């Protein structure tokens, strides 16, 4: 069925070509070590991409490599950042420090912990740096230090400010405890409301400390349950709405992509890439988009909705994939006894690297509705004028069905800042 459908020539897609040309122009303006080498390699790949006729080779061997090469080239041109990770003694915090320290656009990582966690967190960093240097010269690119919140708040005003805070502070989700005799759950796991109450109090103290030290920094949050009510304490601390980004959409989209790919491969359909997107809230009301696209090995690109129409996936299978995407977080909690660690940590770093390289990311941010009211929901967002967040129009990168548009409107309404709440501004 796929072979008979109209093929969209991927080589005619201007996005990859325009990005490569922009990076080349930037490289030629700057005379720095490696810029000539990067420019030569990028030019060679562009020329090769235009000559290649095999779509699979184009995707697997050229465009992916070209994208990674452009990322590396941009990392040479970008000013190196100071990044601070709150909750550095926790599972996600430790893993995030590891991932951030390996980034090409970070020169210093500051892990923030409570006083009683300083020793263990410092020992963990020693272990991490030893491990990274085992990986060779690219293993560790940044200085890493651990500080208590009190020491950080009392630091000298002439110290270099933090550019990006990654907030992993707070309790994660856990399953109900198990009775060792009966192996049955004892009671119920903490509710969303209970988790919200606990983490609001912690986040309020931490953000007061970090915002006071570096008020112009971008703040990325993974603290659960990420949403409008949790972010209200961040606004109350004085952080501008255009400096607040919630993590969730990138991870939810990656999970959705994983399950779509898995299902199509199981049916014998060779898949080159899946561009899957999940928008809205980072909870059971998230909206996996059926307009998400799959590119097959023969070059045909179809939406998930079209895959169902062509019989490549059943409607029931798509519903199962969407349900599993929504429930993936609790599936991990019930299996390992705690929230996911490695995928959020990696996703956080991928998110801020993409942002700083000028790419659009899928994250929770404040965006105005048609009436100018602000809602905190997940969707496309980018950086403008330094570290200022700007929501992208939803229809530009994503395609929504009629029912998905209704769900999006509901999400905007449910997460709109009320008249009785502090109303932030989106001006820099």
C-alpha positions in Angstrom: 0.0 0.0 0.0 2.7 2.5 0.9 4.6 2.0 -2.3 1.7 3.3 -4.4 1.3 6.5 -2.4 2.7 9.9 -3.4 6.2 10.4 -2.1 7.3 13.6 -0.5 10.9 14.2 -1.5 12.7 14.8 1.8 15.5 16.6 0.1 13.1 19.4 -0.9 12.3 20.1 2.7 14.1 23.5 3.3 14.4 23.2 7.1 17.7 21.2 7.2 19.2 23.1 4.3 18.4 26.5 5.7 19.8 25.6 9.1 23.0 24.3 7.6 23.4 27.5 5.6 22.8 29.6 8.7 25.4 27.8 10.6 27.9 28.1 7.7 27.3 31.8 7.6 28.0 32.1 11.3 31.1 30.1 11.1 32.5 32.2 8.3 32.0 35.4 10.3 34.1 34.1 13.2 37.8 33.1 13.1 38.1 30.6 15.9 39.8 27.2 16.3 37.9 24.5 14.4 35.5 26.8 12.6 37.2 26.2 9.2 37.1 22.5 9.8 33.4 22.6 10.7 32.6 24.7 7.6 34.4 22.3 5.3 32.7 19.2 6.8 29.2 20.9 6.6 29.7 22.0 3.0 30.8 18.5 2.0 27.7 16.9 3.6 25.3 19.5 2.0 26.8 18.6 -1.4 26.5 14.9 -0.7 22.9 15.3 0.4 22.0 16.9 -2.9 23.6 14.0 -4.9 22.1 11.1 -2.9 19.0 9.4 -4.4 18.5 6.7 -1.8 16.1 8.1 0.9 17.3 5.7 3.6 20.9 6.6 3.1 19.9 10.3 3.1 18.2 9.9 6.5 20.5 7.5 8.2 23.9 8.6 6.9 23.7 12.2 6.0 20.9 14.3 7.5 21.3 12.9 11.0 25.1 13.5 10.8 24.6 16.9 9.3 22.2 17.9 12.2 24.7 16.7 14.8 27.5 18.5 13.1 25.6 21.7 13.0 24.9 21.3 16.8 28.6 20.8 17.4 29.5 23.8 15.3 26.9 26.0 17.0 28.3 24.9 20.4 31.7 26.3 19.4 30.1 29.6 18.5 27.8 30.0 21.5 29.0 31.6 24.7 29.6 28.9 27.4 26.9 28.8 30.1 26.9 28.5 33.8 24.2 26.0 34.8 22.9 25.2 38.3 21.0 22.1 39.3 18.8 22.2 42.4 18.1 19.0 44.2 21.6 17.8 43.3 21.5 15.0 45.9 18.4 13.3 44.4 18.3 10.7 41.7 17.4 13.0 38.8 19.7 15.7 40.2 22.7 13.4 40.1 22.0 12.2 36.6 21.3 15.7 35.4 24.7 16.9 36.7 26.4 14.1 34.8 24.5 15.0 31.5 25.1 18.8 31.9 28.8 18.4 32.6 29.2 16.6 29.2 27.5 19.4 27.3 29.6 21.4 24.8 27.9 24.7 25.8 28.4 24.5 29.5 31.6 25.7 31.3 30.5 25.3 34.9 27.9 23.2 36.8 26.8 24.2 40.3 24.9 21.5 42.2 22.7 22.9 45.0 21.9 20.9 48.1 20.7 21.2 51.7 23.5 21.4 54.3 23.0 17.8 55.5 23.4 16.5 51.9 26.6 18.4 51.1 29.0 15.5 51.9 27.2 12.8 50.0 26.6 15.0 47.0 30.3 16.1 46.9 31.3 12.4 47.0 29.0 11.7 44.2 30.5 14.5 42.0 34.0 13.0 42.7 32.8 9.7 41.5 31.1 11.2 38.5 34.2 13.2 37.4 36.4 10.1 37.7 33.9 8.2 35.6 33.8 10.9 32.9 37.5 11.1 32.5 37.5 7.4 31.8 35.6 8.3 28.7 38.5 10.3 27.2 38.9 14.0 26.5 35.2 14.5 25.6 34.1 12.9 28.9 33.9 16.0 31.0 33.8 19.5 29.6 32.8 21.5 32.7 33.9 22.4 36.2 31.6 20.9 38.8 31.0 22.1 42.3 28.5 21.4 45.1 27.2 24.2 47.3 24.5 24.5 49.9 21.6 26.9 49.3 22.8 29.1 52.1 26.3 29.4 50.6 24.9 30.1 47.2 22.6 32.8 48.4 25.5 34.5 50.3 27.9 34.4 47.4 29.7 37.6 46.4 27.7 39.8 44.0 30.7 40.0 41.6 30.6 36.2 41.0 29.5 35.1 37.6 25.7 34.7 37.5 24.0 31.5 36.6 22.5 31.4 33.1 20.2 28.4 33.5 18.7 26.8 36.6 17.5 23.2 36.2 15.1 22.5 39.1 14.9 18.8 40.1 14.1 19.6 43.7 11.1 18.0 45.4 9.7 14.6 46.1 8.9 12.3 43.2 6.0 9.9 42.8 6.1 6.6 44.7 3.9 3.6 44.8 2.0 2.6 48.0 4.2 0.7 50.5 4.0 -3.1 50.4 3.1 -5.3 53.4 6.0 -7.8 53.6 3.8 -10.6 54.9 0.9 -10.3 52.4 2.7 -8.5 49.6 -0.4 -6.3 49.3 -0.2 -2.5 49.1 -0.6 -0.7 52.4 -2.9 2.3 51.9 -2.6 4.4 48.8 0.3 6.2 47.2 0.6 10.0 47.8 -2.1 11.8 45.8 -1.4 14.6 43.3 -2.7 17.1 45.8 -0.4 15.8 48.6 2.6 15.9 46.3 1.7 19.4 45.2 1.4 20.6 48.8 4.8 19.2 49.8 6.7 20.4 46.7 5.2 23.8 46.7 6.7 24.5 50.1 10.1 23.2 49.0 10.1 25.0 45.7 9.1 28.3 47.2 12.2 28.3 49.4 14.6 27.2 46.7 13.3 29.6 44.0 13.6 32.5 46.5 17.3 31.6 46.9 18.1 31.1 43.2 16.1 34.0 41.8 17.7 36.4 44.3 21.2 35.3 43.2 20.5 35.3 39.4 17.3 37.1 38.5 17.8 37.0 34.8 18.4 33.2 34.5 16.2 30.8 32.6 14.4 28.3 34.9 13.6 24.8 33.7 11.4 22.7 36.1 11.0 18.9 36.4 9.5 19.1 39.9 6.3 17.1 40.2 3.4 17.7 39.7 4.4 20.2 37.0 1.5 22.5 36.2 -0.2 25.8 36.8 -0.6 25.6 40.6 3.0 24.5 41.2 4.4 27.3 39.0 2.3 29.9 40.9 4.9 29.8 43.8 7.6 30.5 41.2 5.7 33.6 39.9 5.1 34.7 43.5 8.9 34.6 44.0 9.2 37.2 41.3 10.4 35.1 38.4 9.0 36.5 35.1 6.7 34.2 33.1 9.0 34.3 30.1 11.8 32.7 32.2 9.7 29.7 33.3 9.8 26.4 31.3 8.3 23.1 32.5 9.7 19.8 31.4 7.3 17.2 30.1 6.4 17.6 26.5 9.8 16.4 25.2 9.7 13.3 27.4 6.0 12.5 26.7 6.7 12.9 22.9 9.8 10.6 23.1 7.6 7.9 24.8 4.9 8.3 22.2 7.5 8.1 19.4 9.0 4.9 21.0 5.6 3.1 21.1 4.6 4.1 17.6 8.0 2.9 16.2 7.7 -0.3 18.1 4.2 -1.1 16.9 5.0 -0.4 13.2 8.2 -2.4 13.3 6.3 -5.3 14.9 3.9 -5.2 11.9 6.8 -5.5 9.5 6.9 -1.9 8.3 10.4 -0.5 8.1 10.5 2.9 9.8 13.2 5.6 9.3 11.9 8.2 11.7 8.9 9.2 13.8 8.1 12.8 14.5 5.7 12.3 17.4 4.3 15.2 19.6 2.3 15.4 22.8 0.9 18.7 23.9 -1.2 20.1 26.7 -0.7 19.1 30.3 1.9 16.7 31.8 -0.6 14.4 33.4 -3.5 12.2 32.4 -5.0 15.0 30.3 -2.0 15.2 27.9 -2.9 15.1 24.2 -0.9 12.8 21.9 -1.3 14.1 18.4 -2.6 11.8 15.6 -1.1 14.2 13.1 2.4 13.1 14.3 4.3 11.8 11.2 6.1 8.6 10.4 8.7 8.4 7.7 9.2 4.9 6.2 12.3 3.4 4.6 11.0 4.0 1.1 10.6 7.7 1.7 6.9 7.9 2.2 5.8 10.1 5.1 2.4 9.5 6.7 0.5 10.9 9.7 -0.6 8.4 12.3 -4.2 9.1 11.3 -3.3 8.2 7.7 -1.5 5.0 8.9 -4.8 3.9 10.4 -6.7 4.8 7.1 -4.1 2.8 5.1 -4.4 -0.2 7.5 -0.8 0.0 8.8 -2.1 0.4 12.3 -5.5 -0.4 13.8 -7.4 2.4 15.5 -7.5 0.2 18.6 -3.7 -0.1 18.5 -3.3 3.6 18.3 -5.6 4.0 21.3 -3.5 1.5 23.2 -0.3 3.4 22.3 -1.8 6.7 23.5 -3.0 5.2 26.7 0.4 3.7 27.4 2.1 7.0 26.6 -0.2 8.7 29.2 0.4 5.9 31.8 4.2 5.4 31.2 5.2 7.5 34.2 3.1 5.5 36.7 4.2 2.2 34.9 7.8 3.1 35.8 6.9 4.1 39.3 5.1 0.8 40.0 8.0 -1.2 38.4 11.0 0.4 40.1 9.4 2.1 43.2 10.3 5.6 42.1 9.8 8.1 39.2 11.9 7.9 36.1 15.4 9.2 36.5 17.6 8.8 33.4 15.2 9.8 30.7 14.1 13.1 32.4 17.7 14.0 33.2 18.8 13.4 29.6 15.7 15.1 28.3 16.3 18.2 30.4 19.8 18.7 28.9 18.5 17.9 25.3 15.8 20.6 25.8 18.1 23.4 26.9 20.8 22.5 24.3 18.1 22.6 21.5 16.8 26.0 22.8 20.2 27.5 22.9 20.9 26.3 19.4 17.8 28.2 18.2 15.5 25.2 17.9 11.9 25.0 18.9 11.2 22.6 21.8 8.1 21.1 23.2 7.7 22.4 26.8 5.2 23.8 29.3 5.2 27.6 29.2 3.0 30.5 29.7 1.2 31.4 26.5 -1.6 33.9 25.8 -5.0 32.7 24.6 -7.2 34.7 22.1 -8.3 37.0 24.9 -4.8 37.7 26.2 -5.1 35.5 29.3 -2.1 33.4 30.1 -2.3 29.6 30.4 0.5 27.3 31.5 0.4 24.4 29.0 2.7 22.3 26.9 3.5 23.2 23.3 6.1 24.6 21.0 8.4 27.3 22.5 11.8 28.9 21.6 14.2 31.5 22.9 14.4 35.1 21.7 16.8 37.9 22.7 19.0 35.8 24.9 17.2 33.7 27.4 13.7 34.9 26.9 11.0 32.3 26.1 8.6 33.0 23.3 5.6 30.6 22.6 5.3 29.5 19.0 1.9 29.3 17.3 0.7 25.8 17.8 -0.4 25.4 14.2 3.0 26.1 12.7 4.9 23.0 13.7 2.0 20.7 14.7 -1.1 19.4 13.0 -4.2 18.9 15.1 -7.5 17.1 14.4 -10.8 18.7 15.3 -11.1 16.7 18.5 -7.5 17.5 19.5 -8.2 21.3 19.0 -11.1 21.0 21.4 -8.9 19.2 23.9 -6.3 21.9 23.5 -8.9 24.6 24.2 -9.9 22.7 27.3 -6.3 22.5 28.5 -5.8 26.3 27.9 -9.0 27.0 29.9 -8.2 24.6 32.7 -4.7 26.1 33.2 -5.5 29.8 32.7 -4.4 32.2 35.4 -7.5 33.4 37.3 -8.3 37.0 38.1 -7.5 36.4 41.7 -4.0 35.2 41.0 -0.8 37.1 40.4 -0.7 37.9 36.7 2.8 37.8 35.3 4.0 39.7 32.2 5.6 38.2 29.2 7.7 41.3 28.5 11.5 41.0 29.1 
